[in-house]
């Protein structure tokens, strides 16, 4: 059987779960997920654990934050003046916003606190600091 190796384009079906068993991602509701091993298109721990899988193989992997979405960082909590927000936004704690960056690409942030003048935006990835588990089935290798 063919095994996935560095440089291969692979297709997988996967289900991603949090430590409490909650499903946060599932490719089985759509098309298989495809990526090229070694190009950094997926989280490092996922990519590393697909290497060596046989076509058709299924396995469950657990990935610590350092190899997944990174550790949470208090430095990524940013206080911003409410006047800097777009006029059509009425801020609320827990609200997710999409903020454009200098390069034009948006970044998702969550409002975690606010007072009369400022809002605190959490720029951490929503899964930062969390160990995740994936059930992976390798369905294609080219």
Phi and psi in radians as a Rosetta constraint file:
Dihedral C 1 N 2 CA 2 C 2 CIRCULARHARMONIC -1.386 0.35
Dihedral N 2 CA 2 C 2 N 3 CIRCULARHARMONIC 2.359 0.35
Dihedral C 2 N 3 CA 3 C 3 CIRCULARHARMONIC -1.910 0.35
Dihedral N 3 CA 3 C 3 N 4 CIRCULARHARMONIC 2.539 0.35
Dihedral C 3 N 4 CA 4 C 4 CIRCULARHARMONIC -1.259 0.35
Dihedral N 4 CA 4 C 4 N 5 CIRCULARHARMONIC 2.364 0.35
Dihedral C 4 N 5 CA 5 C 5 CIRCULARHARMONIC -2.439 0.35
Dihedral N 5 CA 5 C 5 N 6 CIRCULARHARMONIC 2.947 0.35
Dihedral C 5 N 6 CA 6 C 6 CIRCULARHARMONIC -0.902 0.35
Dihedral N 6 CA 6 C 6 N 7 CIRCULARHARMONIC 2.297 0.35
Dihedral C 6 N 7 CA 7 C 7 CIRCULARHARMONIC 1.645 0.35
Dihedral N 7 CA 7 C 7 N 8 CIRCULARHARMONIC -0.277 0.35
Dihedral C 7 N 8 CA 8 C 8 CIRCULARHARMONIC -1.280 0.35
Dihedral N 8 CA 8 C 8 N 9 CIRCULARHARMONIC 2.572 0.35
Dihedral C 8 N 9 CA 9 C 9 CIRCULARHARMONIC -1.615 0.35
Dihedral N 9 CA 9 C 9 N 10 CIRCULARHARMONIC 2.151 0.35
Dihedral C 9 N 10 CA 10 C 10 CIRCULARHARMONIC -2.107 0.35
Dihedral N 10 CA 10 C 10 N 11 CIRCULARHARMONIC 2.725 0.35
Dihedral C 10 N 11 CA 11 C 11 CIRCULARHARMONIC -2.172 0.35
Dihedral N 11 CA 11 C 11 N 12 CIRCULARHARMONIC 2.301 0.35
Dihedral C 11 N 12 CA 12 C 12 CIRCULARHARMONIC -2.348 0.35
Dihedral N 12 CA 12 C 12 N 13 CIRCULARHARMONIC 2.667 0.35
Dihedral C 12 N 13 CA 13 C 13 CIRCULARHARMONIC -1.863 0.35
Dihedral N 13 CA 13 C 13 N 14 CIRCULARHARMONIC 2.491 0.35
Dihedral C 13 N 14 CA 14 C 14 CIRCULARHARMONIC -2.605 0.35
Dihedral N 14 CA 14 C 14 N 15 CIRCULARHARMONIC 2.732 0.35
Dihedral C 14 N 15 CA 15 C 15 CIRCULARHARMONIC -2.231 0.35
Dihedral N 15 CA 15 C 15 N 16 CIRCULARHARMONIC 2.181 0.35
Dihedral C 15 N 16 CA 16 C 16 CIRCULARHARMONIC -1.795 0.35
Dihedral N 16 CA 16 C 16 N 17 CIRCULARHARMONIC 2.307 0.35
Dihedral C 16 N 17 CA 17 C 17 CIRCULARHARMONIC -2.244 0.35
Dihedral N 17 CA 17 C 17 N 18 CIRCULARHARMONIC 2.630 0.35
Dihedral C 17 N 18 CA 18 C 18 CIRCULARHARMONIC -1.455 0.35
Dihedral N 18 CA 18 C 18 N 19 CIRCULARHARMONIC 3.006 0.35
Dihedral C 18 N 19 CA 19 C 19 CIRCULARHARMONIC -1.051 0.35
Dihedral N 19 CA 19 C 19 N 20 CIRCULARHARMONIC -0.483 0.35
Dihedral C 19 N 20 CA 20 C 20 CIRCULARHARMONIC -1.491 0.35
Dihedral N 20 CA 20 C 20 N 21 CIRCULARHARMONIC 0.064 0.35
Dihedral C 20 N 21 CA 21 C 21 CIRCULARHARMONIC 1.615 0.35
Dihedral N 21 CA 21 C 21 N 22 CIRCULARHARMONIC -0.130 0.35
Dihedral C 21 N 22 CA 22 C 22 CIRCULARHARMONIC -1.150 0.35
Dihedral N 22 CA 22 C 22 N 23 CIRCULARHARMONIC 2.285 0.35
Dihedral C 22 N 23 CA 23 C 23 CIRCULARHARMONIC -1.399 0.35
Dihedral N 23 CA 23 C 23 N 24 CIRCULARHARMONIC 2.206 0.35
Dihedral C 23 N 24 CA 24 C 24 CIRCULARHARMONIC -1.927 0.35
Dihedral N 24 CA 24 C 24 N 25 CIRCULARHARMONIC -0.231 0.35
Dihedral C 24 N 25 CA 25 C 25 CIRCULARHARMONIC -2.722 0.35
Dihedral N 25 CA 25 C 25 N 26 CIRCULARHARMONIC 2.505 0.35
Dihedral C 25 N 26 CA 26 C 26 CIRCULARHARMONIC -2.676 0.35
Dihedral N 26 CA 26 C 26 N 27 CIRCULARHARMONIC 1.954 0.35
Dihedral C 26 N 27 CA 27 C 27 CIRCULARHARMONIC -1.379 0.35
Dihedral N 27 CA 27 C 27 N 28 CIRCULARHARMONIC -0.235 0.35
Dihedral C 27 N 28 CA 28 C 28 CIRCULARHARMONIC -1.226 0.35
Dihedral N 28 CA 28 C 28 N 29 CIRCULARHARMONIC -0.189 0.35
Dihedral C 28 N 29 CA 29 C 29 CIRCULARHARMONIC -1.510 0.35
Dihedral N 29 CA 29 C 29 N 30 CIRCULARHARMONIC -0.003 0.35
Dihedral C 29 N 30 CA 30 C 30 CIRCULARHARMONIC -2.627 0.35
Dihedral N 30 CA 30 C 30 N 31 CIRCULARHARMONIC -2.602 0.35
Dihedral C 30 N 31 CA 31 C 31 CIRCULARHARMONIC -1.289 0.35
Dihedral N 31 CA 31 C 31 N 32 CIRCULARHARMONIC 2.689 0.35
Dihedral C 31 N 32 CA 32 C 32 CIRCULARHARMONIC -1.042 0.35
Dihedral N 32 CA 32 C 32 N 33 CIRCULARHARMONIC 2.682 0.35
Dihedral C 32 N 33 CA 33 C 33 CIRCULARHARMONIC -1.546 0.35
Dihedral N 33 CA 33 C 33 N 34 CIRCULARHARMONIC 2.266 0.35
Dihedral C 33 N 34 CA 34 C 34 CIRCULARHARMONIC -2.047 0.35
Dihedral N 34 CA 34 C 34 N 35 CIRCULARHARMONIC 2.475 0.35
Dihedral C 34 N 35 CA 35 C 35 CIRCULARHARMONIC -2.748 0.35
Dihedral N 35 CA 35 C 35 N 36 CIRCULARHARMONIC 2.840 0.35
Dihedral C 35 N 36 CA 36 C 36 CIRCULARHARMONIC -1.792 0.35
Dihedral N 36 CA 36 C 36 N 37 CIRCULARHARMONIC 2.162 0.35
Dihedral C 36 N 37 CA 37 C 37 CIRCULARHARMONIC -1.144 0.35
Dihedral N 37 CA 37 C 37 N 38 CIRCULARHARMONIC 2.205 0.35
Dihedral C 37 N 38 CA 38 C 38 CIRCULARHARMONIC 1.787 0.35
Dihedral N 38 CA 38 C 38 N 39 CIRCULARHARMONIC -0.127 0.35
Dihedral C 38 N 39 CA 39 C 39 CIRCULARHARMONIC -1.672 0.35
Dihedral N 39 CA 39 C 39 N 40 CIRCULARHARMONIC -0.013 0.35
Dihedral C 39 N 40 CA 40 C 40 CIRCULARHARMONIC 1.250 0.35
Dihedral N 40 CA 40 C 40 N 41 CIRCULARHARMONIC 0.481 0.35
Dihedral C 40 N 41 CA 41 C 41 CIRCULARHARMONIC -1.447 0.35
Dihedral N 41 CA 41 C 41 N 42 CIRCULARHARMONIC -0.203 0.35
Dihedral C 41 N 42 CA 42 C 42 CIRCULARHARMONIC -2.340 0.35
Dihedral N 42 CA 42 C 42 N 43 CIRCULARHARMONIC 2.969 0.35
Dihedral C 42 N 43 CA 43 C 43 CIRCULARHARMONIC -1.055 0.35
Dihedral N 43 CA 43 C 43 N 44 CIRCULARHARMONIC 2.515 0.35
Dihedral C 43 N 44 CA 44 C 44 CIRCULARHARMONIC -0.974 0.35
Dihedral N 44 CA 44 C 44 N 45 CIRCULARHARMONIC -0.731 0.35
Dihedral C 44 N 45 CA 45 C 45 CIRCULARHARMONIC -1.152 0.35
Dihedral N 45 CA 45 C 45 N 46 CIRCULARHARMONIC -0.553 0.35
Dihedral C 45 N 46 CA 46 C 46 CIRCULARHARMONIC -1.213 0.35
Dihedral N 46 CA 46 C 46 N 47 CIRCULARHARMONIC -0.887 0.35
Dihedral C 46 N 47 CA 47 C 47 CIRCULARHARMONIC -1.008 0.35
Dihedral N 47 CA 47 C 47 N 48 CIRCULARHARMONIC -0.833 0.35
Dihedral C 47 N 48 CA 48 C 48 CIRCULARHARMONIC -1.041 0.35
Dihedral N 48 CA 48 C 48 N 49 CIRCULARHARMONIC -0.647 0.35
Dihedral C 48 N 49 CA 49 C 49 CIRCULARHARMONIC -1.472 0.35
Dihedral N 49 CA 49 C 49 N 50 CIRCULARHARMONIC -0.221 0.35
Dihedral C 49 N 50 CA 50 C 50 CIRCULARHARMONIC -1.393 0.35
Dihedral N 50 CA 50 C 50 N 51 CIRCULARHARMONIC -0.538 0.35
Dihedral C 50 N 51 CA 51 C 51 CIRCULARHARMONIC -1.006 0.35
Dihedral N 51 CA 51 C 51 N 52 CIRCULARHARMONIC 2.257 0.35
Dihedral C 51 N 52 CA 52 C 52 CIRCULARHARMONIC 1.618 0.35
Dihedral N 52 CA 52 C 52 N 53 CIRCULARHARMONIC -0.177 0.35
Dihedral C 52 N 53 CA 53 C 53 CIRCULARHARMONIC -1.209 0.35
Dihedral N 53 CA 53 C 53 N 54 CIRCULARHARMONIC 2.520 0.35
Dihedral C 53 N 54 CA 54 C 54 CIRCULARHARMONIC -1.510 0.35
Dihedral N 54 CA 54 C 54 N 55 CIRCULARHARMONIC 2.568 0.35
Dihedral C 54 N 55 CA 55 C 55 CIRCULARHARMONIC -0.936 0.35
Dihedral N 55 CA 55 C 55 N 56 CIRCULARHARMONIC 2.225 0.35
Dihedral C 55 N 56 CA 56 C 56 CIRCULARHARMONIC 1.601 0.35
Dihedral N 56 CA 56 C 56 N 57 CIRCULARHARMONIC -0.225 0.35
Dihedral C 56 N 57 CA 57 C 57 CIRCULARHARMONIC -1.224 0.35
Dihedral N 57 CA 57 C 57 N 58 CIRCULARHARMONIC 2.545 0.35
Dihedral C 57 N 58 CA 58 C 58 CIRCULARHARMONIC -2.136 0.35
Dihedral N 58 CA 58 C 58 N 59 CIRCULARHARMONIC 2.392 0.35
Dihedral C 58 N 59 CA 59 C 59 CIRCULARHARMONIC -2.641 0.35
Dihedral N 59 CA 59 C 59 N 60 CIRCULARHARMONIC 2.806 0.35
Dihedral C 59 N 60 CA 60 C 60 CIRCULARHARMONIC -1.917 0.35
Dihedral N 60 CA 60 C 60 N 61 CIRCULARHARMONIC 2.288 0.35
Dihedral C 60 N 61 CA 61 C 61 CIRCULARHARMONIC -2.197 0.35
Dihedral N 61 CA 61 C 61 N 62 CIRCULARHARMONIC 2.555 0.35
Dihedral C 61 N 62 CA 62 C 62 CIRCULARHARMONIC -2.032 0.35
Dihedral N 62 CA 62 C 62 N 63 CIRCULARHARMONIC 2.277 0.35
Dihedral C 62 N 63 CA 63 C 63 CIRCULARHARMONIC -2.130 0.35
Dihedral N 63 CA 63 C 63 N 64 CIRCULARHARMONIC 2.127 0.35
Dihedral C 63 N 64 CA 64 C 64 CIRCULARHARMONIC -1.258 0.35
Dihedral N 64 CA 64 C 64 N 65 CIRCULARHARMONIC 2.810 0.35
Dihedral C 64 N 65 CA 65 C 65 CIRCULARHARMONIC -0.903 0.35
Dihedral N 65 CA 65 C 65 N 66 CIRCULARHARMONIC -0.661 0.35
Dihedral C 65 N 66 CA 66 C 66 CIRCULARHARMONIC -1.098 0.35
Dihedral N 66 CA 66 C 66 N 67 CIRCULARHARMONIC -0.454 0.35
Dihedral C 66 N 67 CA 67 C 67 CIRCULARHARMONIC -1.859 0.35
Dihedral N 67 CA 67 C 67 N 68 CIRCULARHARMONIC 0.048 0.35
Dihedral C 67 N 68 CA 68 C 68 CIRCULARHARMONIC -1.943 0.35
Dihedral N 68 CA 68 C 68 N 69 CIRCULARHARMONIC -1.827 0.35
Dihedral C 68 N 69 CA 69 C 69 CIRCULARHARMONIC -1.818 0.35
Dihedral N 69 CA 69 C 69 N 70 CIRCULARHARMONIC 0.214 0.35
Dihedral C 69 N 70 CA 70 C 70 CIRCULARHARMONIC 1.500 0.35
Dihedral N 70 CA 70 C 70 N 71 CIRCULARHARMONIC 2.884 0.35
Dihedral C 70 N 71 CA 71 C 71 CIRCULARHARMONIC -1.314 0.35
Dihedral N 71 CA 71 C 71 N 72 CIRCULARHARMONIC 2.730 0.35
Dihedral C 71 N 72 CA 72 C 72 CIRCULARHARMONIC -1.243 0.35
Dihedral N 72 CA 72 C 72 N 73 CIRCULARHARMONIC 2.504 0.35
Dihedral C 72 N 73 CA 73 C 73 CIRCULARHARMONIC -2.251 0.35
Dihedral N 73 CA 73 C 73 N 74 CIRCULARHARMONIC 2.156 0.35
Dihedral C 73 N 74 CA 74 C 74 CIRCULARHARMONIC -1.119 0.35
Dihedral N 74 CA 74 C 74 N 75 CIRCULARHARMONIC -0.411 0.35
Dihedral C 74 N 75 CA 75 C 75 CIRCULARHARMONIC -1.177 0.35
Dihedral N 75 CA 75 C 75 N 76 CIRCULARHARMONIC -0.271 0.35
Dihedral C 75 N 76 CA 76 C 76 CIRCULARHARMONIC -1.675 0.35
Dihedral N 76 CA 76 C 76 N 77 CIRCULARHARMONIC 0.279 0.35
Dihedral C 76 N 77 CA 77 C 77 CIRCULARHARMONIC -1.731 0.35
Dihedral N 77 CA 77 C 77 N 78 CIRCULARHARMONIC 2.066 0.35
Dihedral C 77 N 78 CA 78 C 78 CIRCULARHARMONIC -2.131 0.35
Dihedral N 78 CA 78 C 78 N 79 CIRCULARHARMONIC 2.229 0.35
Dihedral C 78 N 79 CA 79 C 79 CIRCULARHARMONIC -1.532 0.35
Dihedral N 79 CA 79 C 79 N 80 CIRCULARHARMONIC 2.273 0.35
Dihedral C 79 N 80 CA 80 C 80 CIRCULARHARMONIC -2.285 0.35
Dihedral N 80 CA 80 C 80 N 81 CIRCULARHARMONIC 2.460 0.35
Dihedral C 80 N 81 CA 81 C 81 CIRCULARHARMONIC -1.123 0.35
Dihedral N 81 CA 81 C 81 N 82 CIRCULARHARMONIC 2.398 0.35
Dihedral C 81 N 82 CA 82 C 82 CIRCULARHARMONIC -1.024 0.35
Dihedral N 82 CA 82 C 82 N 83 CIRCULARHARMONIC -0.540 0.35
Dihedral C 82 N 83 CA 83 C 83 CIRCULARHARMONIC -1.168 0.35
Dihedral N 83 CA 83 C 83 N 84 CIRCULARHARMONIC -0.299 0.35
Dihedral C 83 N 84 CA 84 C 84 CIRCULARHARMONIC -1.418 0.35
Dihedral N 84 CA 84 C 84 N 85 CIRCULARHARMONIC -0.229 0.35
Dihedral C 84 N 85 CA 85 C 85 CIRCULARHARMONIC -1.384 0.35
Dihedral N 85 CA 85 C 85 N 86 CIRCULARHARMONIC 2.651 0.35
Dihedral C 85 N 86 CA 86 C 86 CIRCULARHARMONIC -0.992 0.35
Dihedral N 86 CA 86 C 86 N 87 CIRCULARHARMONIC 2.541 0.35
Dihedral C 86 N 87 CA 87 C 87 CIRCULARHARMONIC -1.071 0.35
Dihedral N 87 CA 87 C 87 N 88 CIRCULARHARMONIC -0.484 0.35
Dihedral C 87 N 88 CA 88 C 88 CIRCULARHARMONIC -1.438 0.35
Dihedral N 88 CA 88 C 88 N 89 CIRCULARHARMONIC 0.059 0.35
Dihedral C 88 N 89 CA 89 C 89 CIRCULARHARMONIC -1.801 0.35
Dihedral N 89 CA 89 C 89 N 90 CIRCULARHARMONIC 2.209 0.35
Dihedral C 89 N 90 CA 90 C 90 CIRCULARHARMONIC -1.834 0.35
Dihedral N 90 CA 90 C 90 N 91 CIRCULARHARMONIC 1.805 0.35
Dihedral C 90 N 91 CA 91 C 91 CIRCULARHARMONIC -1.147 0.35
Dihedral N 91 CA 91 C 91 N 92 CIRCULARHARMONIC 2.544 0.35
Dihedral C 91 N 92 CA 92 C 92 CIRCULARHARMONIC -2.570 0.35
Dihedral N 92 CA 92 C 92 N 93 CIRCULARHARMONIC 2.503 0.35
Dihedral C 92 N 93 CA 93 C 93 CIRCULARHARMONIC -1.060 0.35
Dihedral N 93 CA 93 C 93 N 94 CIRCULARHARMONIC 2.318 0.35
Dihedral C 93 N 94 CA 94 C 94 CIRCULARHARMONIC 1.639 0.35
Dihedral N 94 CA 94 C 94 N 95 CIRCULARHARMONIC -0.192 0.35
Dihedral C 94 N 95 CA 95 C 95 CIRCULARHARMONIC -1.261 0.35
Dihedral N 95 CA 95 C 95 N 96 CIRCULARHARMONIC 2.411 0.35
Dihedral C 95 N 96 CA 96 C 96 CIRCULARHARMONIC -1.732 0.35
Dihedral N 96 CA 96 C 96 N 97 CIRCULARHARMONIC 2.327 0.35
Dihedral C 96 N 97 CA 97 C 97 CIRCULARHARMONIC -2.133 0.35
Dihedral N 97 CA 97 C 97 N 98 CIRCULARHARMONIC 2.705 0.35
Dihedral C 97 N 98 CA 98 C 98 CIRCULARHARMONIC -1.938 0.35
Dihedral N 98 CA 98 C 98 N 99 CIRCULARHARMONIC 2.007 0.35
Dihedral C 98 N 99 CA 99 C 99 CIRCULARHARMONIC -1.894 0.35
Dihedral N 99 CA 99 C 99 N 100 CIRCULARHARMONIC 2.193 0.35
Dihedral C 99 N 100 CA 100 C 100 CIRCULARHARMONIC -1.247 0.35
Dihedral N 100 CA 100 C 100 N 101 CIRCULARHARMONIC 2.452 0.35
Dihedral C 100 N 101 CA 101 C 101 CIRCULARHARMONIC -1.658 0.35
Dihedral N 101 CA 101 C 101 N 102 CIRCULARHARMONIC 3.019 0.35
Dihedral C 101 N 102 CA 102 C 102 CIRCULARHARMONIC -1.028 0.35
Dihedral N 102 CA 102 C 102 N 103 CIRCULARHARMONIC -0.572 0.35
Dihedral C 102 N 103 CA 103 C 103 CIRCULARHARMONIC -1.439 0.35
Dihedral N 103 CA 103 C 103 N 104 CIRCULARHARMONIC 0.025 0.35
Dihedral C 103 N 104 CA 104 C 104 CIRCULARHARMONIC 1.627 0.35
Dihedral N 104 CA 104 C 104 N 105 CIRCULARHARMONIC -0.291 0.35
Dihedral C 104 N 105 CA 105 C 105 CIRCULARHARMONIC -1.387 0.35
Dihedral N 105 CA 105 C 105 N 106 CIRCULARHARMONIC 2.411 0.35
Dihedral C 105 N 106 CA 106 C 106 CIRCULARHARMONIC -1.438 0.35
Dihedral N 106 CA 106 C 106 N 107 CIRCULARHARMONIC 2.722 0.35
Dihedral C 106 N 107 CA 107 C 107 CIRCULARHARMONIC -2.252 0.35
Dihedral N 107 CA 107 C 107 N 108 CIRCULARHARMONIC 2.429 0.35
Dihedral C 107 N 108 CA 108 C 108 CIRCULARHARMONIC -1.487 0.35
Dihedral N 108 CA 108 C 108 N 109 CIRCULARHARMONIC 2.365 0.35
Dihedral C 108 N 109 CA 109 C 109 CIRCULARHARMONIC -2.339 0.35
Dihedral N 109 CA 109 C 109 N 110 CIRCULARHARMONIC 2.772 0.35
Dihedral C 109 N 110 CA 110 C 110 CIRCULARHARMONIC -2.156 0.35
Dihedral N 110 CA 110 C 110 N 111 CIRCULARHARMONIC 2.360 0.35
Dihedral C 110 N 111 CA 111 C 111 CIRCULARHARMONIC -1.336 0.35
Dihedral N 111 CA 111 C 111 N 112 CIRCULARHARMONIC 2.088 0.35
Dihedral C 111 N 112 CA 112 C 112 CIRCULARHARMONIC -1.892 0.35
Dihedral N 112 CA 112 C 112 N 113 CIRCULARHARMONIC -0.317 0.35
Dihedral C 112 N 113 CA 113 C 113 CIRCULARHARMONIC -2.781 0.35
Dihedral N 113 CA 113 C 113 N 114 CIRCULARHARMONIC 2.826 0.35
Dihedral C 113 N 114 CA 114 C 114 CIRCULARHARMONIC -2.846 0.35
Dihedral N 114 CA 114 C 114 N 115 CIRCULARHARMONIC 2.728 0.35
Dihedral C 114 N 115 CA 115 C 115 CIRCULARHARMONIC -2.377 0.35
Dihedral N 115 CA 115 C 115 N 116 CIRCULARHARMONIC -2.853 0.35
Dihedral C 115 N 116 CA 116 C 116 CIRCULARHARMONIC -1.058 0.35
Dihedral N 116 CA 116 C 116 N 117 CIRCULARHARMONIC -0.629 0.35
Dihedral C 116 N 117 CA 117 C 117 CIRCULARHARMONIC -1.884 0.35
Dihedral N 117 CA 117 C 117 N 118 CIRCULARHARMONIC -0.450 0.35
Dihedral C 117 N 118 CA 118 C 118 CIRCULARHARMONIC -2.296 0.35
Dihedral N 118 CA 118 C 118 N 119 CIRCULARHARMONIC 2.808 0.35
Dihedral C 118 N 119 CA 119 C 119 CIRCULARHARMONIC -2.153 0.35
Dihedral N 119 CA 119 C 119 N 120 CIRCULARHARMONIC 2.579 0.35
Dihedral C 119 N 120 CA 120 C 120 CIRCULARHARMONIC -1.777 0.35
Dihedral N 120 CA 120 C 120 N 121 CIRCULARHARMONIC 2.146 0.35
Dihedral C 120 N 121 CA 121 C 121 CIRCULARHARMONIC -1.819 0.35
Dihedral N 121 CA 121 C 121 N 122 CIRCULARHARMONIC 2.294 0.35
Dihedral C 121 N 122 CA 122 C 122 CIRCULARHARMONIC -1.704 0.35
Dihedral N 122 CA 122 C 122 N 123 CIRCULARHARMONIC 1.988 0.35
Dihedral C 122 N 123 CA 123 C 123 CIRCULARHARMONIC -1.643 0.35
Dihedral N 123 CA 123 C 123 N 124 CIRCULARHARMONIC -0.099 0.35
Dihedral C 123 N 124 CA 124 C 124 CIRCULARHARMONIC -1.025 0.35
Dihedral N 124 CA 124 C 124 N 125 CIRCULARHARMONIC 2.603 0.35
Dihedral C 124 N 125 CA 125 C 125 CIRCULARHARMONIC -1.064 0.35
Dihedral N 125 CA 125 C 125 N 126 CIRCULARHARMONIC 2.470 0.35
Dihedral C 125 N 126 CA 126 C 126 CIRCULARHARMONIC -0.968 0.35
Dihedral N 126 CA 126 C 126 N 127 CIRCULARHARMONIC -0.430 0.35
Dihedral C 126 N 127 CA 127 C 127 CIRCULARHARMONIC -1.792 0.35
Dihedral N 127 CA 127 C 127 N 128 CIRCULARHARMONIC 0.192 0.35
Dihedral C 127 N 128 CA 128 C 128 CIRCULARHARMONIC -1.087 0.35
Dihedral N 128 CA 128 C 128 N 129 CIRCULARHARMONIC 2.419 0.35
Dihedral C 128 N 129 CA 129 C 129 CIRCULARHARMONIC 1.425 0.35
Dihedral N 129 CA 129 C 129 N 130 CIRCULARHARMONIC 0.093 0.35
Dihedral C 129 N 130 CA 130 C 130 CIRCULARHARMONIC -2.006 0.35
Dihedral N 130 CA 130 C 130 N 131 CIRCULARHARMONIC 2.366 0.35
Dihedral C 130 N 131 CA 131 C 131 CIRCULARHARMONIC -1.380 0.35
Dihedral N 131 CA 131 C 131 N 132 CIRCULARHARMONIC 2.291 0.35
Dihedral C 131 N 132 CA 132 C 132 CIRCULARHARMONIC -2.094 0.35
Dihedral N 132 CA 132 C 132 N 133 CIRCULARHARMONIC 2.697 0.35
Dihedral C 132 N 133 CA 133 C 133 CIRCULARHARMONIC -2.162 0.35
Dihedral N 133 CA 133 C 133 N 134 CIRCULARHARMONIC 2.386 0.35
Dihedral C 133 N 134 CA 134 C 134 CIRCULARHARMONIC -2.163 0.35
Dihedral N 134 CA 134 C 134 N 135 CIRCULARHARMONIC 2.411 0.35
Dihedral C 134 N 135 CA 135 C 135 CIRCULARHARMONIC -1.746 0.35
Dihedral N 135 CA 135 C 135 N 136 CIRCULARHARMONIC 2.084 0.35
Dihedral C 135 N 136 CA 136 C 136 CIRCULARHARMONIC -2.062 0.35
Dihedral N 136 CA 136 C 136 N 137 CIRCULARHARMONIC 2.426 0.35
Dihedral C 136 N 137 CA 137 C 137 CIRCULARHARMONIC -2.175 0.35
Dihedral N 137 CA 137 C 137 N 138 CIRCULARHARMONIC 2.118 0.35
Dihedral C 137 N 138 CA 138 C 138 CIRCULARHARMONIC -1.438 0.35
Dihedral N 138 CA 138 C 138 N 139 CIRCULARHARMONIC 2.008 0.35
Dihedral C 138 N 139 CA 139 C 139 CIRCULARHARMONIC -2.003 0.35
Dihedral N 139 CA 139 C 139 N 140 CIRCULARHARMONIC -0.105 0.35
Dihedral C 139 N 140 CA 140 C 140 CIRCULARHARMONIC -2.751 0.35
Dihedral N 140 CA 140 C 140 N 141 CIRCULARHARMONIC 2.440 0.35
Dihedral C 140 N 141 CA 141 C 141 CIRCULARHARMONIC -2.430 0.35
Dihedral N 141 CA 141 C 141 N 142 CIRCULARHARMONIC 2.141 0.35
